[in-house]
Amino acid sequence: MKQFPIRRLILLLAVPVVLVCASCGKKDDGRVPVYPVTGHVLVNGKPANHAQVFFHPQDPSCKLFPHGRVDSDGSFQLSTYELNDGAPAGDYLVAIVWQDPPPPGSAPDAPEGPDRLKGRYADGRKSKLQVHVAEEPNELKPFEIQIQ
C-alpha cells in the first residue's frame, strides 16, 4: 500500500478552507452604487410630518425607486436597498403623499388617512418636482409646497 505524503494531505485540506474563507469577504452583489440623500418637505412653511417621498428615475432602464418618510422636523433620508442608504446617481421626478398615520392603538393593518395634498404630487410620472442625485452626499433644496 502506497503511503500518502503528509504535505499533499495538508494541501488537499487547506485549499478548500482557503476558498471558503475567501468567499466570506465582501462580494460584488451587483447593486448599483447609492449616495446619501437628505432633504426637507414643507407645506405652507411647516414640516409635513409623516409624508412619504418617492423618487422616480427618469432613466427608463433604472428599476430602483428610492423613498423616504418625513420626520417631525420636515427632514427625510432616502432608502434604496437598506434604511437611509441613499439613492443611485441620476435624475428623478419626485412624488409626495402626505397621509395621517392611523390613531394609536389601531390594528397593525389599519389604513392611513386621506392624502392631505389631495393627490397633487402623488403621481411621480407627472410630477413637476425634479432633482438630480450626484455621486456624492446630497442635501437637496427643500420641497416647499403651498396648498389652500
Phi, psi and omega in degrees: 000132182278134181274135180278123181298139183298324179297319180294320178298315179298316179298315180297327179278328184285323184301311179298324179296316179297317180296318178296316180295322180296327180283351180278346181287181180296130181255155170279107185267008177080006180285144173289136179299144177240157183231141182304136178226125175233157178192187179224149172237121179239134177241121186052038176082000181245151179301137178268065183307129176082001176294156176247138182243130181235127178260124180253115183295140177278344176277112184297341179280345179277123182252018180256137182234086179301151183208165177200166177242137183280132178275176184297338177268005179091355183275156173215159172231141181274150177232138175240299180260319183226164182304123174062026181278342177115204183218154174295151176296145178149185180259141185223150164261142188247129174252143178226131176234131183236096180247145174287141177291160175300153180299151177305141180087000179289162175299150181304331181259017180295139181288153174278168181289178179292160180292118181289347177264007176055032176077002183297332183240013187281334184263105182296335180286338182249005186294144173265358177273117182233144177217161173240130175259122181267167179278059180192171174301136185240125170246110186280154171297145180299143170277110182252107185254135177249125175228159180247000000 
